[in-house]
């Protein structure tokens, strides 16, 4: 499991590097704005990956114990967690994005 997690984080980091290269072609301000958002992006990834790894461990244990009903309940709970987390992040982004941007910088152009 650790290798897959490391590979996932490597791909995400490479994506951010490539994204930074293209954004930097627009302007220095655009690159600065994108770099401010990376911390929030990593927080979202950490919560999602942490939840997925924990759920995967629980599913593996329940299936190994030959308890498919409990594994099915855990998988259903995992789907609700995923949907709930996505909804929370969406609502926070829609309702508080201006406040978050203001907390990260005082420059109106970056906000």
C-alpha positions in Angstrom: 0.0 0.0 0.0 2.8 2.4 0.8 4.2 2.1 -2.8 0.8 3.0 -4.3 0.4 6.0 -1.9 3.9 7.2 -2.8 3.2 6.8 -6.5 -0.1 8.8 -6.1 1.6 11.6 -4.4 4.5 11.6 -6.9 2.0 11.9 -9.8 0.2 14.7 -7.9 3.5 16.6 -7.4 4.5 16.2 -11.0 1.1 17.5 -12.1 1.7 20.6 -9.9 5.1 21.1 -11.4 3.7 20.9 -15.0 0.8 23.1 -14.0 3.2 25.7 -12.5 5.2 25.8 -15.8 2.2 26.6 -17.8 0.8 29.1 -15.3 4.2 30.8 -15.1 3.9 31.5 -18.8 0.9 33.7 -18.1 2.5 35.9 -15.5 4.4 35.9 -12.2 1.2 36.9 -10.4 -0.6 33.9 -11.8 2.2 31.6 -10.6 2.1 33.2 -7.1 -1.7 32.8 -6.9 -1.4 29.1 -8.0 1.3 28.5 -5.4 -1.0 29.9 -2.7 -3.7 27.4 -3.5 -1.4 24.4 -3.4 -1.6 24.2 0.4 -5.4 24.0 0.3 -5.1 21.4 -2.5 -2.8 19.3 -0.5 -5.1 19.5 2.5 -8.0 18.2 0.4 -5.7 15.4 -1.0 -4.5 14.4 2.5 -8.1 14.1 3.8 -9.2 12.1 0.8 -6.2 9.8 0.7 -6.2 9.3 4.4 -9.8 8.3 4.4 -9.3 6.0 1.4 -6.3 4.3 3.0 -8.2 3.8 6.3 -11.2 2.4 4.5 -9.1 0.1 2.4 -7.4 -1.3 5.5 -10.9 -1.9 7.1 -12.2 -3.5 4.0 -9.2 -5.8 3.8 -9.5 -6.8 7.4 -13.2 -7.6 7.1 -12.8 -9.5 3.9 -9.9 -11.4 5.5 -12.1 -12.3 8.4 -14.7 -13.7 6.0 -17.2 -11.0 7.0 -18.5 -9.8 3.6 -21.6 -8.1 5.2 -19.5 -5.9 7.4 -17.2 -5.2 4.5 -20.2 -4.1 2.4 -21.4 -1.8 5.2 -17.9 -0.3 5.5 -17.8 0.3 1.7 -21.2 2.0 1.8 -20.0 4.1 4.7 -16.9 5.0 2.7 -19.1 6.2 -0.2 -21.1 8.4 2.1 -17.8 9.8 3.6 -16.6 10.5 0.1 -19.8 12.3 -0.9 -19.9 14.2 2.4 -16.3 15.3 2.2 -16.8 16.4 -1.4 -19.9 18.3 -0.4 -18.1 20.0 2.5 -15.2 21.1 0.3 -17.5 22.3 -2.4 -19.6 24.4 0.1 -16.4 25.8 1.8 -15.1 26.7 -1.6 -18.3 28.4 -2.7 -19.0 30.2 0.5 -15.6 31.0 1.9 -13.2 31.3 -1.1 -13.0 35.1 -0.7 -12.2 34.9 3.0 -9.6 32.2 2.4 -8.0 34.2 -0.4 -7.9 37.3 1.9 -6.3 35.2 4.6 -3.6 34.0 2.3 -2.6 37.5 0.8 -3.4 41.1 1.0 -2.8 41.7 -2.7 -6.2 42.2 -4.4 -4.8 41.0 -7.7 -3.7 37.7 -6.2 -7.1 37.3 -4.4 
